[in-house]
Amino acid sequence: MAMVDSTSSRGSGGRARSSCRRRLSLSPSPSLRSALRGLYALALLLSLAVAVLGALAFRRVDSISSRISSAQTFYEEKLLSIQEDLQGLGEKSSGNVSGQEAQLERTSRRHSRLSAAGAGLGARLESSAGSVRGLARGAERLLARAGRCRDEASRLDAEERRRELGELRDGRERARELLGSAQGAAGAAARREGGNSRGLQELAMRAAELQERLDSASAELEEQRDNLGDARYHGGHAQNRTADGFRALEGLLESHGEEIGTISANLAATGGHVLAMLRYLGSVRESCARRLRAHARDILRLNGSLAALQGSAGILRERFGILGARLDVGVRNLSLLLEEMRAVDARHGDALRDITLLRGEGNLGRCSWDW
């Protein structure tokens, strides 16, 4: 019995040793433990790197998207500002063109009015020149008539003087003859002292008649002298009136000449003003043409810049699409990498659980072996 127990105890001890040996052979070695620890640390580092890379990638994507959105907003604002500038330039150019057209219309109307006024002034000048020529001809006729009147007056005065002198001489001669005849009759009457009273009365009557004739002749002479004085006075008055008329006519001619001079000066000034207005209109047209050409160049340049901006915006859109596609591919790759890392983590977790299970069984075998 003792031998049987000993053999049984030996058999049980041999089985325990074999199981412990198997367990000791399954227990991990230090190199495996270090490798597993390194793998675990590498997995942790890889997971951290993946997380950091994902965060950086997401940040980069966010920054790129924010830059792209800011660039889009900037270019959109710039395009809007350029469009507003173009609209403002168009409105300004249209307003300038309309204002310049209105100014040109006003200046053309003013020029037409000035030309009409110049034509009216020319017609008035022609009419005034015609009237002045008529006045000059009238003055010449008046001067000729006045000369003829003077000649006629001098001739009539000379004839009147000669006639009066002849009449005076004739009257004196008749008076002398009458006196001579009276003296002869008186001498004859004196020689006839013995005549009758009737002859004396006749002689007295003849003497009275002669005296009356002498008185009437003297009265006629006085009247002719008065008439001659009146004629001289009227001639002087007529000469004075003629001189006054000529002076008034000369003053009128001088005033007409001054008016013609002022009208010609006004016409010259109007012509200078019209020429200045024409030069100003030419300069305004040239400036308007230069401004329109400058606006056209600005509009063409802005159109070119707008086309360039539209092209750059299209390129940015294409780049944004390419970056979005790359980002989608990167995100898909990151998701696949994360899934692979998760699978690796799961495998590592399974391996670590197996290792922990193996460690636990090794500890149990060691404990039974020690026992």
Secondary structure, DSSP 8 states (H G I E B T S, - for coil): -HHHHHHHHHHHHHHHHHHHHHHHHHS--HHHHHHHHHHHHHHHHHHHHHHHHHHHHHHHHHHHHHHHHHHHHHHHHHHHHHHHHHHHHHHHHHHHHHHHHHHHHHHHHHHHHHHHHHHHHHHHHHHHHHHHHHHHHHHHHHHHHHHHHHHHHHHHHHHHHHHHHHHHHHHHHHHHHHHHHHHHHHHHHHHTTT--HHHHHHHHHHHHHHHHHHHHHHHHHHHHHHHHHHHHHHHHHHHHHHHHHHHHHHHHHHHHHHHHHHHHHHHHHHHHHHHHHHHHHHHHHHHHHHHHHHHHHHHHHHHHHHHHHHHHHHHHHHHHHHHHHHHHHHHHHHHHHHHHHHHHHHHHHHHHHHHHHHHHHHHHHHHHHH-
